[in-house]
Amino acid sequence: MLFNQQKGLFLALCLLLGGCQTATDYVNYQDLLSHSKGPFFQNEQEALGFENVQTLEPQTLQVAELRVTGPVMKSQGFLSTFSLYETSVLDRATYGIEVTSRCFSCIGLHKNIAVPRLILFDQDGVEIPTMAEGNGVFSSLNFTQYFNVMTPQSVKIIVTSDNRFDGGSHLVFPANQSNSIRIPASFHYGAEGNITLQLKKVE
């Protein structure tokens, strides 16, 4: 009798919180992406040749839609969905890309979120060093990624989901990037998401 009451109380609590869901298994996403029907690229350099390039203009909001049915890139030994952007010719200056990723599946206490990883390249295909500042909050991840343009040129940006983080740890940027961003313990890796981008010149 007591057990049934406790079970009923637990189910009611689940419904109140929006449902009970365990964290999506990261390996399942890798399996899904390995069977994706979308274009496949072996590395970042190959992905730069993806024909569906979108434009990212300063002061304009863009939304990168990462889906398991879209293009797939192999990076750091893992598979990730991605979108490719290119800016117009930028003046010599410091720029920041404001990035927001909200949980794509927010059911109950677990939040599946695509943790964005932005990889920038100059017009010669050389990766541009960047620095990031930001944090994760209840249901979204927000940060700004800064970079310098040394000579006027356009910049290509790969927006992908990072496969290397655990909830409650830091998102540590690759060797050519610096700083790290705290990931709340309630976040769990998600291959899909809508990533909002806004490019701004730093005054």
Sequence and secondary structure as in RCSB ss.txt:
>XXXX:A:sequence
MLFNQQKGLFLALCLLLGGCQTATDYVNYQDLLSHSKGPFFQNEQEALGFENVQTLEPQTLQVAELRVTGPVMKS
QGFLSTFSLYETSVLDRATYGIEVTSRCFSCIGLHKNIAVPRLILFDQDGVEIPTMAEGNGVFSSLNFTQYFNVM
TPQSVKIIVTSDNRFDGGSHLVFPANQSNSIRIPASFHYGAEGNITLQLKKVE
>XXXX:A:secstr
 HHHHHHHHHHHHHHHTT       HHHHHHHHHT  S EESSHHHHTT S EEE  BT EEEEEE TTS EEEE
TTEEEEEEEEE   B SEEEEEEEEEE SEEETTEEEE  EEEEEE TTS B  EEEEEEE SSEEEEEEEEEES
SSB  EEEEEE  S  TTSEEE  TTEE EEE  TTEEE S EEEEEEEEE  
